[in-house]
Every structure is written in structure tokens, then in C-alpha cells.
Amino acid sequence: MPQTGLEQVLRAAPVVPVVIIDDAAHAVPLARALVAGGLPVIEITLRTAAGLEAIRAIAGEVEGAIPGVGTVLEPAHYAAAARAGARFAVSPGATPKLLDAAEDSGIPPLPGVATASEAMALIERGYRFAKFFPAEPAGGAAFLAAIASPLPQLMFCPTGGITLASAPRYLQLPNVICVGGSWMVTRTAIAAGDWEGITRAAAAAAMLSRGEA
């Protein structure tokens, strides 16, 4: 099954930090700050050239961290992320070509959906988990609440526009396993090396409760 091991990763904390790293030198202290705050699962996006190097550094140097790759847009990204040490892979959408590659990659994928039809397509392939993206523009917690009954087979990690204030609305839903967010890892805070501030923000996020628990 392509998502073997993914549930354990997604249940490690209520929030997955979604990180954009401009300088790979920031990767290790950033990951240590997040782990210290109680958020070990870290999605490092491929939106900058430093992404893969950051994953490699975190995987090799930060005890307790569970690094993953984000913004996976093409099959080649899976192989590169696997070599770097990524433990999971997140994509904003789910094309047939990308899903085929994911199933051969050895990294559990978390593909994105924004509609019921896209969710059903993943269910047909045997998927149990999906990213709901972009969460706020695509209907927010109300959308996920509406599809929980007709599509109980799928659990979601909503990401996109979620904040510390809005996250509880998602986490109380029975079909939400965790949320993704970047409010505790802003590019400004990372560039400033505000690791203590990031640890405090991570700790506040880690204290959020899941409704299913």
C-alpha cells in the first residue's frame, strides 16, 4: 500500500509545520526548535533550491525529527526526496502520473484534493489520507464536515491559510487527523534566527487537541 506508515507520522502531533527554507544553514537549528516545541513532523517544501539540502541535513542531524518533502510536483521529486532522507511526501494535487510515481517511490505520499470527486479518486486507489488544499479558500472546515459522512474512508490534513486561531475548528472534526500550517515558522522568523520564538509558537501548536482523541 502506498501510504504504509503514514498514519503514524500524521498522528505524531496535531500540527505539521510547512516550511519554506531559503538558506539550508537554517535547517538544523529550525528543526531542533520545532522538535523542542513538540512538533517533530516537518514538511520542507521544494519551493526554494535549498529544500532538498535542508531535508538531508535534518534527516542526518536532528534527533527526533521526522522530515518530509512538500510541493512535490513531478515524479523525479520522489526519488530525489528519498535520497535526501524524506519520510513522507506531500503534493498540492494528485495527477494520475504523480500518483503512479508515488506508489513506486517507497515514500508514503500525502496527495492534495480540493473536491469530493478528487477525494473519491484517491479512495478508488486505496488511499486513506489526503491533504485538503487550499483549505480556507476551498471551503474550510465546513467543507470537510460536509463530506465526513458520505466519504468516511478518507482522513485529511488540511493546509492553506490555517492559523493558530482557526486550527481547532479543523481538529475537532472526525475526518481530520492533523493540520498543516506555517504560522509558527514564518520566513521572517527563520531569517532572523528566532529559534526560541519558534519553539514557543510550536509548543502552543502542539497543545492543540484533536476532537477524535
C-alpha positions as CSV (number, residue, x, y, z in Angstrom):
1,M,0.0,0.0,0.0
2,P,1.4,3.4,-0.9
3,Q,0.6,5.0,2.4
4,T,2.1,2.4,4.7
5,G,3.5,4.1,7.8
6,L,1.9,7.5,7.0
7,E,-0.7,7.3,9.8
8,Q,1.9,7.0,12.5
9,V,3.6,10.1,11.0
10,L,0.4,12.2,10.9
11,R,-0.6,11.2,14.4
12,A,2.8,12.3,15.9
13,A,1.5,15.8,16.5
14,P,-1.7,17.8,15.8
15,V,0.2,20.3,13.5
16,V,2.7,19.7,10.7
17,P,4.8,22.8,10.2
18,V,5.0,23.7,6.5
19,V,8.4,25.3,6.0
20,I,10.0,27.4,3.2
21,I,13.8,27.5,3.7
22,D,15.8,30.0,1.8
23,D,19.2,29.1,3.4
24,A,19.9,25.4,4.1
25,A,22.1,26.5,7.1
26,H,18.9,27.3,8.9
27,A,17.5,23.8,8.6
28,V,19.1,22.1,11.6
29,P,18.5,24.9,14.2
30,L,15.0,25.3,12.9
31,A,14.2,21.6,13.1
32,R,15.7,21.4,16.6
33,A,13.5,24.4,17.7
34,L,10.4,22.6,16.3
35,V,11.2,19.3,17.9
36,A,11.8,21.1,21.2
37,G,8.4,22.6,21.0
38,G,6.7,19.3,20.4
39,L,6.3,19.3,16.6
40,P,8.6,16.6,15.2
41,V,6.9,16.2,11.8
42,I,8.3,18.8,9.4
43,E,7.3,19.4,5.8
44,I,10.1,21.0,3.9
45,T,8.8,22.4,0.7
46,L,10.6,22.4,-2.6
47,R,9.7,26.0,-3.3
48,T,13.4,27.0,-3.0
49,A,16.6,25.5,-4.1
50,A,17.6,24.8,-0.5
51,G,14.7,22.3,0.1
52,L,16.5,19.0,-0.6
53,E,19.7,20.0,1.2
54,A,17.6,21.1,4.2
55,I,15.8,17.7,4.3
56,R,19.2,15.9,4.1
57,A,20.6,18.0,7.0
58,I,17.6,17.4,9.2
59,A,17.4,13.7,8.5
60,G,21.1,13.3,9.4
61,E,21.5,15.6,12.3
62,V,18.3,16.2,14.2
63,E,17.3,13.5,16.6
64,G,13.5,13.0,16.9
65,A,12.7,15.0,13.7
66,I,10.5,13.4,11.0
67,P,11.3,15.3,7.9
68,G,9.1,15.2,4.8
69,V,9.1,16.8,1.4
70,G,6.4,19.2,0.2
71,T,5.4,20.8,-3.1
72,V,6.1,17.5,-4.9
73,L,5.0,18.3,-8.5
74,E,6.7,15.7,-10.7
75,P,7.8,12.1,-10.4
76,A,11.5,12.9,-10.2
77,H,10.9,14.7,-6.9
78,Y,10.1,11.4,-5.2
79,A,13.4,9.9,-6.0
80,A,15.4,13.0,-5.0
81,A,13.5,13.3,-1.7
82,A,14.0,9.6,-0.9
83,R,17.8,10.0,-1.4
84,A,17.7,13.1,0.9
85,G,16.0,11.1,3.7
86,A,12.4,12.3,3.5
87,R,10.0,10.2,5.4
88,F,6.8,11.3,3.7
89,A,5.9,13.3,0.6
90,V,3.2,16.0,0.2
91,S,1.8,17.3,-3.1
92,P,-0.8,20.1,-3.6
93,G,-2.8,18.0,-6.1
94,A,-2.9,14.5,-7.5
95,T,-2.5,13.7,-11.2
96,P,-2.5,10.1,-12.3
97,K,1.1,10.4,-13.4
98,L,2.1,11.7,-10.0
99,L,0.1,9.0,-8.1
100,D,1.7,6.3,-10.2
101,A,5.1,7.6,-9.3
102,A,4.2,7.8,-5.7
103,E,3.2,4.2,-5.5
104,D,6.7,3.2,-6.7
105,S,8.7,5.7,-4.6
106,G,9.0,4.0,-1.3
107,I,7.9,7.2,0.5
108,P,4.3,7.4,1.7
109,P,2.5,10.1,-0.2
110,L,0.0,12.7,1.0
111,P,-1.6,14.0,-2.2
112,G,-3.8,17.1,-2.2
113,V,-7.5,17.3,-3.0
114,A,-10.0,20.2,-3.1
115,T,-13.2,18.5,-4.2
116,A,-15.3,15.4,-3.5
117,S,-14.5,13.9,-6.9
118,E,-10.8,14.2,-6.3
119,A,-11.3,12.6,-2.9
120,M,-13.2,9.7,-4.5
121,A,-10.4,9.2,-7.0
122,L,-8.0,8.6,-4.1
123,I,-10.4,6.3,-2.4
124,E,-10.5,4.2,-5.6
125,R,-6.8,3.8,-5.4
126,G,-6.9,2.6,-1.8
127,Y,-5.8,5.9,-0.2
128,R,-6.8,6.6,3.4
129,F,-5.2,10.0,3.9
130,A,-5.2,13.2,1.8
131,K,-4.1,16.8,2.1
132,F,-7.0,19.2,1.8
133,F,-5.6,22.2,-0.1
134,P,-6.0,25.1,-0.2
135,A,-8.1,24.6,2.9
136,E,-9.5,28.0,3.7
137,P,-10.2,29.1,0.1
138,A,-11.6,25.7,-0.8
139,G,-14.3,25.7,1.8
140,G,-12.6,25.3,5.1
141,A,-13.8,23.2,8.0
142,A,-17.4,23.4,6.7
143,F,-16.4,21.5,3.6
144,L,-14.7,18.8,5.5
145,A,-17.6,18.5,7.9
146,A,-20.0,18.1,5.0
147,I,-18.1,15.2,3.3
148,A,-17.3,13.3,6.5
149,S,-20.5,11.3,6.3
150,P,-20.5,10.3,2.6
151,L,-16.8,9.8,2.4
152,P,-15.7,8.3,5.8
153,Q,-12.9,6.3,4.2
154,L,-10.6,9.3,3.9
155,M,-8.9,11.3,6.7
156,F,-7.5,14.8,5.9
157,C,-4.6,17.0,6.8
158,P,-6.0,20.5,5.8
159,T,-3.4,23.0,4.8
160,G,-3.6,26.5,3.4
161,G,-4.5,29.7,5.3
162,I,-4.8,27.9,8.7
163,T,-3.8,29.8,11.8
164,L,-3.5,29.0,15.5
165,A,-7.0,30.5,15.9
166,S,-8.6,28.5,13.1
167,A,-6.9,25.2,13.6
168,P,-9.2,24.0,16.4
169,R,-12.2,24.2,14.0
170,Y,-10.5,21.6,11.8
171,L,-9.0,19.4,14.6
172,Q,-12.4,18.8,16.2
173,L,-13.7,17.1,13.0
174,P,-13.7,13.3,12.9
175,N,-12.1,13.2,9.5
176,V,-9.2,15.4,10.3
177,I,-6.0,13.7,11.6
178,C,-3.8,16.8,11.8
179,V,-3.4,20.2,10.2
180,G,-0.6,21.8,8.3
181,G,0.4,25.4,8.9
182,S,3.3,27.9,8.7
183,W,2.3,30.4,11.3
184,M,5.0,29.2,13.7
185,V,7.7,29.1,11.0
186,T,7.4,32.4,9.1
187,R,10.2,33.2,6.7
188,T,10.9,36.4,8.8
189,A,11.4,34.4,12.0
190,I,13.6,31.9,10.2
191,A,15.8,34.6,8.6
192,A,16.2,36.3,12.0
193,G,17.2,33.0,13.7
194,D,14.4,33.4,16.3
195,W,14.6,29.8,17.4
196,E,13.3,30.5,20.9
197,G,10.3,32.2,19.4
198,I,9.7,29.3,17.0
199,T,9.9,26.9,19.9
200,R,7.3,28.8,21.8
201,A,5.0,29.0,18.8
202,A,5.5,25.3,18.2
203,A,4.7,24.5,21.8
204,A,1.4,26.4,21.6
205,A,0.5,24.5,18.4
206,A,1.5,21.1,19.9
207,M,-1.0,21.7,22.8
208,L,-4.0,21.8,20.4
209,S,-6.4,18.9,20.9
210,R,-7.8,16.6,18.3
211,G,-11.6,16.1,18.5
212,E,-11.2,12.4,17.7
213,A,-8.8,11.7,20.6
